[in-house]
Amino acid sequence: MNGDHNMQAEISEKEKSGNLLLKIEDALTNGKFSKIALVLLFAVLFAYGISNVKEYGRSWDELEAITITHSNWIEYAIRLFPDGSSVKENALAADITPISIKFERDHGAAPFYFFLPFYKMYEEDRAGMAYAWHTYVFCLYFMSVVASWFLLKELYGSKIVSTAGMLFYFFTPRFFAEGHYNDKDVIFMGLTMACALFAVRAAKKLSLKKKGVWADILIFSVLSGFMMNVKIIGIAIWGLLGLFTIIYVATRGKSVKLGTWVKIVLTVLLSVAMYIALTPASWAGILDFLKFLFDNAFHYSGWYGFVRFRGTLFNPAEIGMPYSYLPTWMLITIPAYIMILFSLSVLSFVITTVKERGKNIVKDDSDFFFLMLLIGFLAPFCLVVAKSHTEVFYNSWRHMYFLYAFMLPGALYFPHKLLSGLKKDDSVKRKRIAELAYALVTIAFLTCAGEMIANRSFEYVYYNPISRLIIDVNGYEGDYWMVSVVPALRRFADKYYDGEHPLKVACVLFESHGAEAAMLDENKIEFVAPEKADYLIYNPSGSYDWPEIEDHDKVFSINRFGVELTGIYAK
């Protein structure tokens, strides 16, 4: 009998060794060079991202974002340094308004405080300033890419799942592109993911009474301060993560001990202190400042532009948006395979929970964490959909990008369950199902990543293949930030520059072309007033109600993912 048992064990081991998925995970987990390979993968991804820095034009509100960052430093100098000091005198003499009296004081800029040295370095170099800004934004975004790997590892305990999820995140076209110039929404999404990572780490250590929890609490508090500074809605995410931590600890033991409550209270105090320290605009009166922030967050009145949605121009400030606004944008711009994986994850979780009568949520960490991710996604999603008619939402769904910090990790629950089931039952049928599922996901991922790379510098207008088949993507906004102007003009000059006379161009929207001109070859492109221009640049896919180009012939255009981004017309 013992010999039969050993023979069965050998057969089982042979079956497992022949399974590609288990071999890959074994190599990632136990392979001699697994850590080196992961570091090299991060290095390759980072190098690719940095290589794109100069590919994007300057977004139209980029200079304002940099100015807001500087306004915070002016506020610090005025409030922290004594009268008569050179620092305070220079701040008072600067032609920059302190953040506490700017309308944009709700635009938190704490992650960009460390950009100040680059501001000084490139103050007289407009192109250098733009490239430095794009590099800085991407570095912050890439930190969230690294955080996503560690978060997924904490959630599911699998390196193959965490590596796959990290790649899915990096190669989400719109986020990759905006990760070079969107200083608010993409950065907030990344901070949400990073805060979730350290909340999970702290929760596990608190429940197991392991050492090192104070380091996680401190990092979580610091990151929470940054998150709430960037967007005040971060206070709700911070609260949710705190609540999830308490529930996790409570369900893993008989009760939440006094020592745990002390740590929770100190976390609250540290987070609040960090937020106040990072937000000098609040120092004039924290309660009045918070009232202003919440009023702006829920009844924003500082934007009166148009939104292009389903072929119609809406004015959200007057009539709000349809209930379908957020769901539609998510469905058409998130890679389809992510949406499918998330749906399968929800279905798998529901089936498991019904079968287990809810016991799985207590005994299996991945089930518990998935439920928390689902709540973190559904609560704000449902609230925004319900209030679409009465609140101002605009510019695709960028204000809600942080939902992806819950959706993407949630989408990896189904692959994790497939792999976990394979370890328990390595039958031929289960192997084939798992390998087919992983093969399909791999093909879908590579297709998406290939499209992203093939459309380098225009990834932000990505619409997934399914949406391109069933809707007119030109009925939705394309290049809200006008970042296609510079790459379009570079391609235009390559085709039309005669080698002697610069092409005289003007843009319908821009009044100042300083940074754009500096990012182009001045021998090939010259910005002039519209009446003196030979060519007009026109953005037919922006959110604004652009004037029609009449009596002009289109000579050049940039089209990506079925959308015309920029057209150039001869006068």
Disulfide bonds with the S-S distance in Angstrom:
none
